[in-house]
């Protein structure tokens, strides 16, 4: 009986703590920093296809090239530093045109926004568990214990975000697309995957989605030329997707089907992975071969022969050999459980 009261006590405590967390998070605070960057004048967007109105596009602003080059050579702030201590510096560097800082801002905000969403889910679960425990359900008590552990884990990680207002999801997407448009390969790879856009915020992102629809393919192509393998994998899957498949990616919805182009990209990826004995790369190579075999069976032999004779030159613009291990995360997870903040270095 005592254990039951203890669990109920945990549930009540979680309700109080979670409620206080969200009440305080919603209050305006004079000391809170990291609010969204100011919007640029509308006329600054004429040169960007499909740019959302009132979007602060860094690429359209006059930027001191020497300062941008200096900032690009400086290391980004430590990932261990609390966000409130570095966000002003990141905003200033992003406004000066540093693509890595634009990417890092988006990554930090996405990470914190996802943690907030998880806190909300836990809060809802706490209310359900409280009801079940009050009805004498043992399952409700077990759920409360699990949620207490989850709450502690999320709260510990959210300490990194304390004191910073997470901007609207459209603002976060804008930071990442600015980084992609400025030529940051990893930002491009994540942006073109479409994972920036959460189902919960789709209507808020209509303007950004318009830009994505009109520019994602060209951004992917630029990133592929720079050697970004996740962009090549995402574009290959988009080109190969069946238009009738309700599960197709956002990128697949933004491009015309081109299975022969998909096969050329996959052959290019296979060339990059060839001869590498790293276990992660071996797994990548096996997955590539599965996709290649499926397309070879589906396409006319003339298309297969053309793709095989002219595989996509991934990294042709950079002159360096990409690391095939970077594909593992793109192939075997959607990356939505917890956003990686280290993709921008």
N, C-alpha and C positions, 0 to 999 in steps of 0.2 A: 504494500500500500504506500509505504514511504517513497518507493521508487516512482510510483505513478505521480505522486504530488511533486516529486523532484522534476519529472519531465514536464509536467504542467507549468512548473515554475520557470523552466527553461523557455518554454513557448511564450509565456507572458513576457519574460525578459527580452526575448527576440522581438516581439511586437513593439515593446517600448523603445528598444534601441533602434530598430529599423524605422519606426515612426519618427523618432528624433532626428535620425540621419536625413530622411527625406524632407522633413520640415525645415531643418537648417539649410539643406542644400537648395531649397527653393527660395530662401530669404535673400534679399540683396544685402551685400556686405561691402563696406567701404574698402576693406583690405583685400578683396578678391581680385585676382589678376588673371590675365590670359583670355580676356573677352575677345570676340571675333574681331579680325582686322577690319578697318573701315573700307567701305565699298569705294571703288574708283568711279570717276564720272563715266556715264554711259558711253560718251564718245570715244573712250579708250579701247573699245572692243571691236572697232570696225574690221580689223584685220584678222580676227579669229573666227573661223567658220562655226556658226551655231552657238557662239558664246552667249551665256545667260545674260539678260539685262542686269545692269548694276553690279556685275561681277568684277572684283578687284583682280584683274589679270596682270600678274607681275610682268609677263612678257610684253605687255602693251605700255609699261611705264618706262620713262627715261631712266636708265641705270648706269651708274659709273662703272665702266668695264674693269678698271683697275681695282676698284674696291671689291667687285664681285669675284675677280680672280684671287684676290688675297683671302677673302672669306672662304672660297672653295678649297683653299690649301690648308686652312686651319681645321683642327679636329673638332668634331661635334662634341657638345657636352656629354659627360658620362651618363650612361644609362641608369646608374645607381643614384644620380642626383634627383631629389624631389622635384617634381615638375614646376612647382611654384618658384623655385630658385633659378630656373633656366628658361622659362617660357618667354620672358621679355627679350632675352638675348636671341632666342630662336625667331621670334616675330620680327625683330629688327633685321636679322640676317636674311630672313625670307623676303622681306620688303626690299632688301638690297639686291635680290636676285639670286641668292644662293639656293640652288635646287635641292641640295641635301637638307637644308633647314626647312624648306617647304615640305619635303617628304617627312622629316622627323616630326614636324608639327602635326601633320595629318595622322601619323602613326601614334603619337602620344594621345591625341584627342580620341582617336578610334579606340585605343586600348581602354582609356578611362570611360568612354561612353558605353562600351560593352560591359565593363564592370558594373556601371550604374544599372544597366538593363538587367544584369544578373541579380543585383540586389533587389530589384523590383520583383523578379520572379520568386526569390526566396521569401520576400515579404508576403506575397500571395499564398505561397505554400504554407507559411507559418499560420496564416488565418485558417486554412483548410485543416491543418493538423490540430489546431486548437479545438476546432469543432469536433473532430473525430475523437480526440482525447477526452473531451467533455462527455462524449457518448459512451465512454468505456472501451473504445477500440484500441486494442494492442497495436494494430498497424499504425494508428495515429501517433502513438507514443514513439514507435520506432522511427517514423518519418520525422518527428520533432528532433530526435537525437541526430539524425543525419543532417537535417537542416541547420542545427546548431553548429556542426562541424563545417558545413559549407559556408555559413555566415561568417565564421571566424576566418576561414581561408580567404574569402573574397574581401573582407574588411582589412585583412593584413596587406593584401596587394593594393587595395584602394588607397592606402596611406600615401602611396606615391602621388596620387592625384589631388589630395586634400588642398583646399585653398585656391583651386583653379576652376573657373567656369568652363564647362565643355560646351563649345558652340554648337549651332544647329548642324545636322548631318550634311546639309548642302554646303556649309562652310568647310567642313572636313574634306568633302569630296573635291572642293575647289582647290584646297591646298595640294592634294595629291595630283590632280590633273595639271596644276601649274608646274609641279615638279616633273611630271611626265613630259609636258610640252617643252620644258627647258632641257630635256634630254637625259634625265636621270633614268638609267635602264631599269633598276629595281622598282622604282616608283611606277614606271611605265608598265612593267610586268604585273604589278598588283592592280594598278588602275584598269588595265584592259581586261583583267580576269572578271571584272564586274563585282568582285566581292566587297568593294567600297559601299555598294548600295544594299542596305538592309530592307527586308520586306516591310518592316515596321515604319519606314520613312519614305516609301516610294513617292507618295504624293508631294511631300516636301521637296523632293529632288527632281521634279519634272523638268525644270530648266537645265539642270546638270545632266539629266538623262538625255535631253535633246543634243547637248554637246557630245555626250558619249556616243550616241547613235551615229553622229556625223563624223566623228574623229577617231574612234577607238581603233579601227582597222589601220589607219595610217600611223597612229602612235605605236601600234603593235609592230608594224613593218619597220619603223625606225629603230625600235628597241631590239628587234631581231638582228638587224644589220650591225648593231652595237654589241651583239653577243648575248642578249638576254634569252636564256633557254625557256624559262616559264612562259614568256610571251609567245615563243614559237609553239610550245605545246598547247597553249590556250587557243591560238589562232588555228592550228591544225584541227583541233577538236571542233572549233566553230565552223570551219569550212566543211568538215565531214558530217556535221549534224544533220539529221533528218528534220526538215521544216515541220513535219507533223508530230515531232516528239515534244510532248509538253514539258519534258525535263531539260530541254536544251538551255544552254547558258545564255546570259545576257549578251555576251559577245556574238554568239550564234544568231541572235535576233538582230544584230547590227550589221551583219555581213550577208552577202549573197552566197548560197551554197557553191562550193568549189572543191569537190572531193579530189580532183587531180592535183590541185594546189596543196591540199592537205597531205597527200601522199609525198609530194616533193619535200614538204617541211619535215615529215616523219623520217624520210630517208636522210635528210640533213642532220636531224637529231641522232639518228643511228650512227652516222659517221663520227659525230662528236664523242659518242659513248664507246665506240669500238676500241677494243684492246685494254680497256680499264677493268682491273680486277677487284676494285673496291666493292664490297658486298652490296652497298646501297646502289652503286651504279649498275651492278649485275642485275639487280631487281628492276631498275629503270629500263635496262636494255630488253629484258624479257617483256615488260609491258609495252614497249615500243614495237617489238616484233609482233605481238598480238594485234595491235592496231594496224600495223602494216599488212599483215596477212588478211585481215578482214577487208581492207580497202582493195587489196590486189584481187580478191575474189569478186568484189563488187564492180570494179571498173573494167572497161574494155582494155584488151591487152595493149593496144596502141597507146592509151593514156598511161598505163603502167610503165611501158618502155620509155616514154618521154620523161616521166618523173624520175625513173631510175637513172637515166642518162644525165639528168640535170637536177640533182638534189639542191635544195635551198642552201645558199651560202651563209650560214648563221655566223655572225661575227665578222662578216666581210669588211665592214667599215672600220672596225677596231683593229684588225690585224692580229688579234690575240685568240688563243684557243680557249673557249669557255669551259668552265668546270661542270661536267655532267652531273655531279652530286647535287647541284642546285635544283635539279629537276625533281628530286625525291619528294619534297614537300608539296609541290604542285600536283604531282601525280596521285599521291596516296592520302591527301587530306584537303579539305576545302579551306582550312586555315581560319575557321570561324570560332573555334573554341576559345582561343585567346590570341589577340592580335600581337604579332611580333614587332617589337619596337626597334629591332636591330637591323632592319632591312635597308636602312638609309645610309649606313656608313660605307 
